[in-house]
Amino acid sequence: MSNFLRHFELAAPLFVLVLLGYLLARSRRFPRTVSDGMSRFVFSVALPALLFTLMSDLSQLPAADYRIPLVYFGGCLVVFALGRVVAARTFRLDGTGQSIFALGGIFSNNVLLGVPLAKVTIGDAAMPAVAVVLVFNALLLWTLVTVSIEWARHGELSLAGFGKTARNVVTNPVVASILLGTAFGLTGLALPRVLAEPLRLIGQSATPLALVVLGMGLVEFGLRAGWRPGLAIAALKLLAAPLAVWTLARAVGLSDLHTQVVTLLASLSVGVNVYLMAREFGSMQSAVAASIVISTALAAVSTPLALSLTG
């Protein structure tokens, strides 16, 4: 119990920032253009600066285990299959709906919520493992759901769809900053202070701004229309996903640190990217929107619980 309270105490201020962003957006004193601009700054400048700075000191951080992506995405694959079964048998969804439903059960809000939480609760030692997951996350999971939907609709796969996904991932500022920072870190050189200090100062703004932006974004989503399937998606995301990843981590003997990192990331709320995918394919928008709100609210308790149970 004391371990849970300690992790809850560490995580609570971060979720207070999410609530602050939500209340600011609800007050209507900050129009949509403000949150859009803040979101663009966080994704394109603040988080890349933070991640580049951390990864450029790679030689000072613990090495990431090559089994991390196998454990994390292996657990995701198991829960994705489970999600499709639940969607088909419980909600009678078609192939597209099943794929979106299952994606909601595995696609975490790793950037806006995962990076700040890992840094505050576990520390800088967690960041190489977080970076490994971030680099592969969008590529593998978006490819998985795209293949699943195309197979359900047409009975065939598309290399063009995979190529588009890969290109979007590599040019993403967050992924690019990780790759560039890692490449620089492997040289063993130190950034000159005239560059290191501005990057450090900008990176310090990433955590609070990312969480406020997340809260502002929640105002766009509702609960009424799709709360039943949304609740089921949230249950998959907050319960089944971390349990599957933790089980695989223990099975392969992953270190305590890396087990805690991958379980933390798996226990996070549903990522906003799932809603974008639902809109792109015209399926499950209301259910995914509801799952984002529900899972973000519940993660304030479930994620500290996952942290306390894994260390």
Buried (B, 14 or more C-beta within 10 A) or exposed (E): EEBBEBBBEBBEEBBEBBBBBBEBBEEEEBEEEEBEEBBEBBBBBBBBBBBBBBBBBBEEBBEBBEBBBBBBBBBBBBBBEBBBEBBBEEBEBEBBBBBBBBBBBBBBBBBBBBBBBBBBBBEEBBBBBBBBBBBBBBBBBBBBBBBBBBBBEEEEBEEEBBEEBBEEBEEBBBBBBBBBBBEBBEEEEEBEEEEBEEBBEBBBBBBBBBBBBBBBBBBBBEBEEBBEBBBBBBBBBBBBBBBBBBBBBEEEEBBEBBBBBBBBBBBBBBBBBBBEBBBEBEBBBBBBBBBBBBBBBBBBBBBBBBBBBBB
